[in-house]
Amino acid sequence: MKIMKNLKFIIPFFLIGVVDQIDDDLAVVELTNDEHENINTVLPVEIFPCDIEEGEMFYFLYADGVTEIRCGEPPE
């Protein structure tokens, strides 16, 4: 699946995301990496651990070899 292939490419970076729009079971999101580069992609809604809405933030947490998506703003 092309979506997951792109996700594997971007996961090693620290990423903060914003949901731009939701269309059926897909979320169009804008991700910003630790170098302040923007990446636009589409993610399945089912991978989020919470109910998401347009404009909400999320981030990827990579620790101990595991990548998690967390809802809301990352801790300072």
C-alpha positions in Angstrom: 0.0 0.0 0.0 1.5 3.3 -1.1 0.3 5.2 2.1 2.2 2.8 4.4 5.2 2.8 2.2 5.5 6.6 2.6 4.9 6.3 6.3 7.8 3.9 6.7 10.0 6.5 5.0 9.1 9.4 7.3 8.8 7.6 10.7 12.5 7.9 11.7 12.2 11.6 12.1 10.4 13.5 14.9 7.2 14.6 13.4 4.4 16.9 14.4 1.2 16.8 12.4 -2.0 18.7 11.8 -5.1 17.2 10.3 -6.1 19.3 7.2 -9.2 17.3 6.2 -10.9 14.0 6.6 -12.5 12.3 3.7 -14.3 9.0 4.6 -11.6 6.8 6.2 -8.6 8.9 5.1 -7.0 11.9 6.7 -5.1 14.5 4.7 -2.4 15.7 7.0 0.6 18.1 7.0 3.6 16.8 8.9 6.6 19.0 10.1 9.9 17.3 10.9 12.6 18.3 13.2 14.2 20.3 10.4 11.0 22.3 9.9 10.3 20.8 6.5 6.6 20.2 5.7 5.4 16.9 4.3 1.8 16.4 3.0 0.5 12.9 3.0 -2.7 10.8 3.5 -3.1 8.5 6.5 -5.8 6.0 7.3 -8.1 7.4 10.1 -7.9 4.0 11.8 -4.2 4.4 12.8 -5.0 7.3 15.1 -5.6 6.3 18.8 -8.3 9.0 19.2 -11.1 10.5 17.3 -9.6 13.2 15.0 -11.1 16.4 13.6 -9.8 18.9 11.1 -7.2 21.3 12.7 -6.2 18.9 15.5 -2.5 18.2 16.2 -0.8 14.9 16.7 2.7 13.7 16.8 4.8 10.6 16.3 6.8 9.3 19.3 9.7 6.9 18.6 11.1 5.2 21.7 12.7 1.8 22.3 12.2 0.8 18.7 8.5 1.5 18.7 6.7 4.2 16.9 3.4 5.6 18.4 1.0 8.2 17.2 -0.1 10.5 20.1 -3.0 12.9 19.9 -2.6 16.6 20.8 0.5 18.7 21.1 3.8 17.1 22.1 5.1 17.8 25.6 7.7 20.5 25.9 
